[in-house]
Amino acid sequence: MRKLLAILTATMVLVGCCVGCGQKPEPDASQPSLPGDISTDMSSDATGDTTGDATDDTTTGTDVSGDATDDASDSTTGTASQTGDTTSGKSDNKTTGKTSGKTTGKTTGKTSGKITSGILVEKDNTTTTKTEKTTTTQHKTDENVKDKILALFDSSMKGKTVIVLSGWDQGTDEKAKMDELMAATGIKVSWKVANNAEYGTRLSALINASASPDLALLNASGYPSMVIKNFFQDLSVTGIDTTSDLFDQQLMQAFTWNGKQYSLVLKNSEYTGLYFTFYNKSMFSKLGVTDPGTLWRQGNWNWDTFLECARKTADLENNRLGVDFYGAESFLMTSGLPIVTVGDGDITNNLEDPRIVESWTFINKLHHEYKVTAATVECFAVFANGGSAMLLGDSWLANAGDTICSTMTDKWGVVPFPMKKGLENLTPVTPGGGAIPIGARNPKMGAGVWAYWCSYDTGMLGSGKPEGTTGAYTRDEINEVKRAIWECDKIANMGQGVLEYGGEYSHWDFGYEIWYAGLSGVQSSIGKWKGAIDVNIKRIMTEFS
């Protein structure tokens, strides 16, 4: 599962600590529409790209798709063993210093408390570690949901093969899940790989060669460009009921255009990007400061208490930040609004909305007025080595093998992003889903495989304490927070695909300006980027029409 979320982040990674230093936008409405940069936005033209090398690099037996010109490596789950756990396309994840160590901090006991509107209200502590008390929720497979997903398959599908175009090699967990699905349904799964930098090109080549996979990825960074360029057909081709309670209707709407849905977003999905506030439990305890976990469980986790935590833990003279960021762009949504709203047939630029202005200003106050933070290139390693009390970032940073999990020796925990006071029932997420390419032979099977593969409820991928972790890594606590976030009303972050449409503008540069604008430069930075996004919205609307 580490691979899945790392790849997701590499394609729709949100800005913060590794802010980059590229050129700032100079929007000009007269600029011609430029082709997308397929090395970063997966937006090669499915109807016109004939340059992809369609030679199969690695042949493993008979190609069940009938595709003799497939340039993506493939394997059929259940017939070939995949080894290793490398991450492909993880170019935006700048981490260093991974080490192995022994896991500490055994957890026992049962959960006490209930989740109300996404906030766990703690009644008492019955779960303990060697040194402190905590409340956790054990992940369990939801057999009811699992049965509903398996019901998407029928006996006529037995013996048929579903072709998946993934962005990464199968890990142990993915293979185990696919083996389980094949045993339950009698289908076969052929797993093809195209890394992120080549994903659009490879999918385009497959479509043009009449060798389309049955399932591919469609997330916020590829939307709406991959739909505009005719990579995907709408989900009605699957014949499944997308209004079912299996699917998150709020996030499905984010991928809906003119009444047609293009990305299947599952509830409790492993492929939707959630946002965490990581915090150093040991540091908060040592300093005698109430930690974010306690505040969140009390229903008191918001901008005010977050700022208080940052100010009480920061000591810049001794190189300790109160908070570090891997999410300046995503943090803009904590005032209650995304930078871009993608509705059913419309795109709205929200950058000049007072709520966005307020959150942009708050970020700059943290940096320039309160001086509790400073952009660091290696924010993961800084946090893991005790250089910051908190880190705002994506949930994949909690995965086994990544810097925090593999190197941090202090006890640590996670809570959701802090929202503006009064908005604690909201949470920003970056949605991602499975989509059905043009020419897919088995669209319903593709949708079923997606649902089984990425659902928490069919069994957690990467569950349990991973080998090589050193700190108090509590998977149950992380799963508790994930569940709580899914209970909240969600703000869909669809900005990257719009911001980067056409290739001129980078979300890294956008994050740079958010962070470094300074209090006197907030309005001018917002105005500049609003113009850039307006240009792209005009292009998109013209192409859709």
N, C-alpha and C positions, 0 to 999 in steps of 0.2 A: 504493500500500500504506500510505502514511502515514495516509490517511483511515481505512482499515479498523481499524488498531490504535488510532488516536485515538478513534474512535467506540466501540470496545470498551471503552476505558478510561473514557470518559464515562459508560457505563452500569454498569460494575462497577469503577470507579476505587477504588484502595486508598489508605488514609489515611496521612498523614505530615506533610509540610511545611505544606500548606494546611489545617491542622487544623480551622479554623472555630471558632466561639465560641457554638454553640447551647446549648440547655438540656440538662442532664444527665437521664438517665432516672430516673423514680421508679416502678418497676414495681409494678403493682397487679393481682393475679390476678383481681380482680372487674371490671376494665375490660371493657366490651363490645368485640367485634371491630369495628374501624373499617374502612371501605373503604380500599384502597390509594391512595396518591398517584400517579396515573398520570403526573404530570408528571416524576416521578423514577424510578418502579419499573416502568413499562410494564405495569401490572397491571390495566387496565380489563377489565371482565367481558365475555367474548366472547359470552355467552349472553343478556345483558340490556342491553347498551349500544346504544341506538338513537339516541343524540344526536350521533354523529359526522356531520360534513358530508360527504356522499357525492358531492358535485359534483366532477367532474374539473376541476382548476385549469388544467392544461396538456394540451391534446390534441395528440398527434403522430400524425396519420394514423388508421387504423382501429384500434380497441382489440381486439387479437386475443383477449383473454380473454372477450369478450362482456360485459364489465363496463361498462355505460353510466353507472354511479353511483359510479365509483371516485374517491375524494378524494385519492389519492396520485398525485403526478406520475409520469409514466412515459415511457420511451423504449425503443425496440426496438434492441438492440445490432446494429450492422452497417448500420442504415438511417439513423441520425441521429448526428451527431458531438457528443460531449460535450466541453466545454472547461472550463478552470479546474481548480483543485485545492483548493477551499475545503472546510472540514470542518464538517459540520452536527452539532449536538448536543454540541459540545465545551465544555460549560459548566463542567466541573470542571477544565479545563486552564488555569490562570492563568499565561500566559507573556507576557513583554514583550521588547521590544528586538530583534526579528528584523531582521537585516541581510543583505546579500548580500556575497559576496567571492569570491576565487579559491581554488580547491582547491590544497592543497599536500601534499607527502609522497607521492610516487609509490612504489608497492610493486612489487618484482620478486622472482623466485625461486620455489621450491617448498617445500611443507610438509615438515617433518621431525618425526616424532613420531607417537604413536598415542593414540586416545581409549580410556581404560579406565574403565569405570563412570562415564562422564560427565566424567572429568578428563583433560585432555590432558597426557600425560607427555612432556616435551620431551627429545629426544635431542641436538639441536643446532639452531643457528639458521642457516638458509640464506636467509631472506627479509630484505631490508633496506629501510629508508627512507633519506632523505637524511641523517638524523641519528642513527638508532638501529636496532637489530636487533629483529625481531619474527617470530613464527610465525603464519602464516595458512592458512586452508583455503578454496580456491576453491569456490564453490557450483556444482554441476553438476546439470542435469536428470537425474533417475533414470528412464531410459526404461522399465525394468521396471515401476516403480510407475505411470508414466504410461499404459502399455499396460493395466494392470489397471483403472485408472479408466475409460479409454475403453471397456473391455469391458462396463462397466455400461450402455452404450447399445447398441441394436440397430437393425436396418434399419426396423423398424416405427415408430420414432420420427421418422424423417426427415420434415421439413416441419412437425412439430408445434412449438408454442411453449411454453417454460417461463417462468412468471411468477415473478420474484424480488422480494420486498419487502425492500429494503435500508434501512439507516439513513443513507445518504449517496449523493450523485451519483457516477456512474462517473468514476473518474480514468482517465488515459491507460493505466495498467497493467491495470486491470480490463477496460477495453474491449478491449485487445489480447489478453488471455487469452480473453475470451468470443468474439472474432472467430476465434481459433485453434480453439476448441472447436467452434464452428458449422461451420467449414470441415472439421473432421475427422469430424463426426457427421451433419451435415445438419439439425440442429435449429435453432430460433430461440430467442433469449433476450430477454424483455421485462423491462426493469429499472425497477421502481417504487421510489419514494423516500418514506419517512416519517421525519422526524427523531426523535431519541430522545425528546423531550418528548411527542411525539404517537404514538409507535410502537404502543403498546398500543391506543390509541383507533382508529387507522387500521386495524390488523389486525382489531380487533373489528368495525368497520364493514364491512370487506370480507367477513368470514365471515358476518355477518348479512344481507348483500345477496346471498349465494350467489355471490360473486365472489372466492373465496379464492385467494391466490397458491399456487404449488406449493412454494415455499421461503421460509422466514422464519428469523429469528435466535433462538436460545435459548442464553443464557449464564447464568453463576452469579447475576447480579443479578435475573434474571427467573424463577429457579427456587426453589421449586416453584410460585409463584403463577400463572404462565402456564399450567402444566399443570392445576392445580386448577380454574382458571376456564375450562377447556375450549377453549383456543386450539389445542392440538395433538393429533394422533393418534400412537399409538406407531409405532415405525419398522418394525414387521412389515408395514405397508401398502406399503412400498417394494419388498418382495420380494427385497431384496439380503441377502447374508450379512454381518451386522454383526459376526460373529466373525472376519472376514477380517483378515489382517495389515495391511490398509490403515488400520485403525482402532485407536485407543489404548484397549485394553480397560479399563485402570485408570481412565481418565477417563470412558469411556462409563458405567462403573458409577456414577459420581457423578450421572448423570441417569437412573438406573434406579429405578423404583418398582413394587413388587409384580410383579417379573419383566418389566416392560415398559420398553423404552428409548425415550427421547424426544428426545435430542439426538445428532446424528451428529458425533463428535469424531474428526477425522482425525489420524493421526500426522504429525508435522512440519507442523502446521497454522499458517497465518498468523493464525488467529483465537483461539488460546489465549494468554492473557496470561502471559508469562514475566517473571522478575524479575532485574534487573541491578544490580550494583554498578558504577557509573561511577567512573572515577578519572582524575585529572589526571596524565598521564605526565610532563609537563614539570615539574610541581611536585615530584613524588616524586624525579625525577632531580636537580633543583636542591638539594633538601634531603638528598640522599644516603640516602634511605630505600628499602628493597626494596619494590617496588610490588605491588599485588594480582595483576596478571597473572603476574608471576614466581612468586609464592606459589602461585597456582592451578595453574599448569602443573607445579609441583613436587609437587602433591597436598597442599599445606599451607595451604589456605585455609579458615579456621574462625573461630569467635568469638575465640579467643585471638590469632591473627595479625591479624584485623580490628581488634581493640582496640589492638593494638600500632601498627598503621598510623595509626589515628586519633589516638593519644596523641602520636606522633612528628611528626605534621603539624599538629596544632592549635596555634593561637596566637590565643586570643580577644582578648587585649589589642590585637592588630593586626588584628582583624576577620577572622581566618581560622579556619574550622571544620575539624575533622578529618573530620567527616562530616555531611551533611545528609540528611533523610529525606523521601521521598515514598512511604512504605510502612510505617508503624508497625503497622497491622493485619496486613499480610502478613508482617512480620518476626516476629510471634508464632509463626509456623509453623517458624521456623528451629531450634526445639528439638525438632521431630519430629512435631508434632500440629497439625491445624487447629482453629480455635475451635469449629467445628461439624462433625460427621461426618454426612453424609447417606448412609445405607445403603439397601439394598433393602427398603424398608418401614419404616424407622426413622430418627429424627433424634436425635443425641446431642449434648448441650451439654458441651463439654470445658473450659469456662473455669476450673474449679477444679482441673483436673488439675495436678499438680506441674510438669509440663513447660511448660504455659502460664504458670503463676505464675513459673517461672524466667526465661522469655523476657521477660515483662512487667517483671520486676525488672531484667533486664539492660538493657533500653531506658532505664529510669529511672536506672540507674547511669551510662550514657553521658551523660545529660543533667545529672543532679544531683550525681553523685559525681566522675566523671572529667572532667566539664565539657569534653567534646570536641565538643559539638554544642548547637544551640539551634534551636527551630522557627522557620523563616523563611517568610514568605508567598510569596516568589518564589524557591523553592529551585532551580528550573531556571536562572534568570538568575544567582543567586548562584554556582552551580557554574560556569556558562559564563564568568563574569567573574573566576574565580580566588578566590572567597570561601570555597570549601570544597575539600578535597582529594578527597573522595569524595561520591557521592550515591547513595542507595539508592532505586530506583524501577522503574517498569515499562519493558519493552523498547521500547515505542513512542516513548519519549523519544529514542531513537537514530535516529528516522526523519528523512529529509530534510525540511527546512522547519521543524522544531521548534527550540526555543530553543538547545539544546546544539549541534546540528548546524549551525545557521545563524549563530551568533554567536561560538562559542568559537574562539579563535585558538591556545590551547595544544594540544599533542598530548594525546589522551585515548584511553581504552580501556574495555573492559567485561569483567567476569567475573560468574559467578552470585552470588546472595546467599551470604554466609558462613553455614554451618550450625554447630551446636554440634559440638565436636570428637568424632569418631567417627561422625558422620552425614553425611559428605561425599558419600555416594552418594545422598542424598535431595535433592529440590529442591521448593519450593512453586511452584505455578502456579495461575492462575485459568482453568479450562477454559471454552471456548465452542464452540458448534457450530451446525449447521443443523438445522432442524426442519420437519416437514410439517404445515401447518395443517389444521384440520378443513375438509373440503370440497375439498381440493386435487384437481385433475383428473389431474395427471401426477406422482404422488409419486416414482416411480422416477427419472424424469428430473430432478426437483428434487434428489434425493439425489446424482445423478451430477454435476449442475452444481455443487453445493456442493463435492464432492470435488475436482473439477478446479480450481475457482476458488481455494480456500484452501490448496491443498497446495504446500509448498516444492518438491516433487518434480516438479511439472509446469512448473516455471520460477519463479524468485524474482520476486515483485513488488517493485518499487522497488530492484532490484539495481544495483550499480555506484556510482560516486561521483556524488552528486547535484550539480546546479548550485547555486551560491550558498553552498557550504560553505567555511569558512575554515580550520578546524583540521585536524589529521591524522586525518581521518575514514576509517577502514579498514573498509569493508563486509565484506570477507572475514573479518576478525577477529570481527565481530559475528555473522556466520553460523556461524563455528566455535563460538562460545559457545552459540548457539541449538541447534546440533546436539548439543553435549555435554549440554545440559539435557534434551533429549528422550531421551538415552541413560540418564538417571538414573531411579530410582524416584521417583514424583511424589506430592506431598501436594496434594490438590484443595482449593482455597479456595472453599467454598460458603457462607461465612458471611453475605455481604451480603444475599442473597435472604431468608434466615431472619431476620436481624437487623432488616431494614426491613419485614418483612411486617406489614401492618395500618396502616402509615403513621406510627405514633407516634415511632419511634426512628430515628435517623440514624447511618449509619456514620461521618459526619464527627464527630459528638459522641463516638462510640466511640473514634475515633482521638485526639481531644482528651484524653480521660481516660487513655488509654494513655501518652500523651506527658507529661502534666502531673500525673499522680497523685502523684509524689514517692515516695520509698522507703517512707515511713510510710503512704502512702495506697493502696498497691497492692492489699492485701487487701480494703479497703472498696470500691474501684472495681470489682474483679472481682466481688464479691458483688452489687453493684448491677446490673451488666450481666448477670450470670448470671440474676438474677430476671427481667430484661426479656426475655432470649432464651427462658427457660422459658415465659413467657406466650405468646410467638409460636409456639413449638413445639406447645404445647397447642392453639392455634387451628388450626394447620396440620393436625395429626393428626386433629382433630375434623372438619375440612372434607374431608379425604381419605377418612375412614371413612364 
